[in-house]
Amino acid sequence: MHHILFLDADTLAEGVVLPRPDFPHVWRNFPATAPSELLSRAQNAEILVVNKVRLDAATIQALPKLQLIAIAATGFDNVDVEAARKAGVAVTNIRGYSSHAVPEHVFALLLALSRQILPYVADVRAGVWQACGQFAFHAHRIEDLFGKRLGIFGSGDLGGRVAEIAGAFGMDAVFAGRKGEPAKPGVRSFDEVLATSDVLSLHCPLNAQTQNMIGWPEFESMKKKPLLINTARGGLVDEEALERALDAGLVSGAGIDVTRPEPPPADSAIMRLAQRPNVLVTPHVAWASRAAQQTLANQLGKVLEAFVAGEKLNRLD
């Protein structure tokens, strides 16, 4: 009998149907789990399902019955995978479930910013249209996506899909290599993409190499005052540097779906940014279409059954 705990089940929307594996098990959901509650809840669990609950080396070592950490997401920066490997604990994630949802959110943010959707909607609600006396008014500068260069950081499933959609808009989509590495076939240098892109979209994991990947020196190198879209991880962008770059006119605007921490403190740079007309901040929901969440849940069930059957589906360790 496997004891399964989902430690932050409320990270999935109401109505998403969680799997019930075929093997004998007891499954318990907790809406959320604070660090102070984790060890007492998880002492007897063989399988922990987590989305954003942090499992560090000390926690993993303190759970001798633990056999599997099943991450209900693609990103795994909240779990010490190396510590789990040393402890003989398997780690899995979910893959490819948001390949439509996240790219669509990227373009929702991008279109709203470039077409000035929210400012114009606000003006109409405020009666500006009637007051202007014309069939149209031009209070906010509108830009087309056609002909613009889209620099993509991360060439995996999501980055590739963003590039496909960009092509349908007539954009020039280019992939950036890792910082400090030369260009190679199909990948431009990191510095070239920063300097030549009208839009930047981030789709890479958060790790020691990508932490604050976009900071003040990078903003200074952006020659075309691009729009910055981040639907990957908040730690990829130095938020205070972004605030400074917006003040200096080095970027035209930003669409942000991820922050660090989440939710951000009320007095944080990201919350100040959220008040600006050229910044859109959404609460880490790019992945969260109902179809994507159910695909995630279905895949989670397959991952659990594969593990118990001795198979290594989606293993990270």
Buried (B, 14 or more C-beta within 10 A) or exposed (E): EBBBBBBBBEBBEEEBEBBEBEEEBEBEBBEEBEEEEBEEBBEEBBBBBBBBBEBEEEBBBEBEEBBBBBBBBBBBBBBBBEBBBEBEBBBBBBBBBBBBBBBBBBBBBBBBBBBBBBBBEEBEEEEBBEEEEEEEBEEBEEBEBEEBBBBBBBBBBBBBBBBEBBEEBEBBBBBBBEBEEEBEEEBBBBBBBBBBBBBBBBBBBBEEEBBBBBBBEBBBEBEBEBBBBBBBBBBBBBBBBBBBBBEEEBBBBBBBBBBBEEEBEEEBBBBBBBEBEBBBBBEBEBBBBEEBBBBBBBBBBBBBBBBBEEEEBBBBB
